[in-house]
Amino acid sequence: MLRERFDEYISRFNAEDDTTFDDFLAADVHVKNGTLEFTGIDGMKDHYRNKIWPDFVEQLTVPRFVSDDHGAAIQMHTLFTARHDREDSLFGPVKKGETFEFDGVIMYEFDATGRFKDILVAYNSFVHTDSDGHSRDLGIPH
């Protein structure tokens, strides 16, 4: 996969376009993200439509990208910003404007059509900054 194609995936993801998953993921994609694990495009859509995007603006940036015909590895920075106060978000109680920052590495394995068939997320840090500006590393969030 060329960087330009991957950048299209990131751009559409950042726009909260869940048709991105139909275009880039294999039907039986397997995702392992900390202790969170699911299979299939519907699992990915459920995770983002129902657990992330209702409560957070999520913006991905990719400082480093390497790939070949079989897969890709990226360095990923993700900023989650709480859209509103909520007692039971995926990350626990949050107040509007609080942030969570993920830094890590993600491995993508491609199927024969070039779609993602396996996504493996590895963490370097996951930092919460509260509404008073205090930051703390939370470790693995799932």
C-alpha positions in Angstrom: 0.0 0.0 0.0 1.3 3.4 -0.9 1.4 6.2 1.6 -1.1 8.2 -0.4 -3.7 5.4 -0.1 -3.1 5.1 3.6 -3.4 8.8 4.0 -6.9 8.6 2.4 -7.8 6.1 5.1 -6.7 8.4 7.8 -8.3 11.4 6.3 -11.7 9.7 6.0 -11.4 8.2 9.5 -10.7 11.7 10.9 -13.9 12.9 9.1 -15.8 10.1 11.0 -16.8 8.5 7.7 -17.6 5.0 8.7 -17.8 3.9 5.0 -14.0 4.0 5.2 -14.2 0.7 7.0 -16.1 -0.9 4.1 -13.5 0.3 1.6 -10.3 -0.5 3.6 -11.1 -3.5 5.9 -11.5 -7.2 5.0 -15.0 -8.4 6.0 -13.5 -10.6 8.7 -10.9 -8.1 9.9 -9.4 -9.0 13.3 -8.6 -6.1 15.6 -6.6 -6.4 18.8 -6.2 -3.1 20.8 -4.9 -3.8 24.3 -7.4 -6.1 25.8 -10.1 -5.0 23.4 -10.5 -7.5 20.6 -13.2 -7.8 17.9 -13.7 -9.3 14.4 -15.4 -7.9 11.4 -16.3 -4.6 9.8 -19.5 -4.4 12.0 -17.3 -4.7 15.1 -15.2 -1.8 14.0 -18.3 0.3 13.1 -19.9 -0.5 16.4 -16.8 0.5 18.3 -16.5 3.9 16.6 -20.2 4.7 16.0 -21.4 3.8 19.5 -18.4 4.0 21.8 -15.9 6.6 20.5 -17.4 9.2 18.1 -20.5 10.0 20.1 -18.3 11.2 23.0 -14.9 12.2 21.5 -13.5 14.0 18.5 -10.7 11.6 17.5 -7.8 12.9 15.3 -5.1 10.6 14.0 -1.7 11.7 12.8 0.9 9.3 11.3 4.5 10.5 11.8 6.0 7.3 10.3 4.7 4.8 7.7 6.4 1.8 6.2 4.8 -0.9 4.0 5.3 -3.7 1.6 2.8 -5.9 -0.4 1.9 -7.8 2.8 1.4 -5.1 5.4 2.2 -1.8 6.9 3.6 -0.5 10.2 2.9 3.0 11.5 3.8 5.2 14.3 0.4 6.7 15.4 -0.5 9.7 17.5 -4.2 10.0 18.4 -5.8 12.9 20.2 -9.3 12.2 21.7 -11.1 15.3 22.9 -14.3 15.0 25.0 -17.3 16.5 23.2 -19.3 16.9 26.4 -19.5 15.9 30.1 -20.3 12.2 30.5 -20.1 9.9 33.5 -19.8 6.6 31.5 -17.7 7.2 28.4 -15.4 4.4 27.2 -12.6 6.0 29.1 -14.6 6.6 32.3 -16.0 9.9 33.5 -15.0 12.9 31.3 -15.7 16.6 31.2 -16.0 18.5 27.9 -12.6 19.5 26.5 -10.6 16.9 28.4 -8.1 15.0 26.3 -6.6 11.6 25.9 -3.4 11.1 23.8 -2.3 7.8 22.4 1.2 7.2 21.1 2.0 3.8 19.8 2.7 1.5 16.9 0.1 -0.2 14.7 0.7 -3.2 12.5 -1.7 -3.8 9.5 -1.7 -7.1 7.6 -3.2 -7.0 4.2 -5.4 -9.7 2.4 -5.0 -10.5 -1.3 -7.1 -7.4 -2.2 -5.0 -5.0 -0.2 -7.6 -4.6 2.6 -6.7 -4.7 6.3 -7.2 -8.3 7.6 -5.4 -7.9 10.9 -4.8 -4.8 13.0 -2.5 -5.0 16.0 -2.2 -2.0 18.3 0.8 -1.5 20.6 1.0 1.3 23.2 3.8 3.5 24.2 1.6 5.9 26.2 -2.0 6.9 26.9 -2.2 10.2 28.7 -5.3 11.9 30.1 -5.3 15.6 30.6 -8.2 16.8 32.8 -10.0 20.2 32.6 -7.5 21.7 35.1 -4.6 20.8 32.8 -3.3 18.0 35.0 -1.9 15.1 33.0 -1.3 11.4 33.9 -0.4 8.3 32.0 -3.2 5.7 32.2 -1.4 2.8 30.6 -3.6 0.6 28.4 -7.2 2.0 28.3 -9.0 -1.2 27.3 
